[in-house]
Amino acid sequence: MKDEFTKFLYWAIGLFIVGVVGVVSLMTIFACGFSRNCAQAQATVERTPVAVPPAASLPAMAFTSEEPAAPVTCRVAASDLVNAWAEAGYPEADPFPFTDADGQPCQATADEVRSVLAAAMPMDAVVSVGVPFP
């Protein structure tokens, strides 16, 4: 009985090893064929055709070297703007006059003063507000 079990065990281990080698061999043959460079294993690239739009038929845009004019504003310290507004009698709707940092006469409105005060900036900060007037 002992001899039969040993014989059966050797056959089972041998068949298992042959089976593993056979499966690996078949997988290699089916994947690569009989060549050594395994060209069949390279992935096939599937491409989707891309629609090419027609060429643009609009005329080219002419560019000019002129820069757009920057809005003209007056530079003034925030405290000077608030003081000029107070000296003008706190007008709500009418613009009030003041002199900017360059000594140029300018006008501003109460809304511009409110925006300076709402910005919570130091009063010695220089702001750009108002418009110059002759």
Secondary structure, 3 states (H helix, E strand, C coil): CHHHHHHHHHHHHHHHHHHHHHHHHHHHHHHHCCCCCCHHHCCCCCCCCCCCCCCCCCCCCCCCCCCCCCCCCEEEEHHHHHHHHHHCCCCCCCCEEEECCCCCEEEECHHHHHHHHHCCCCCCCEEEECEECC
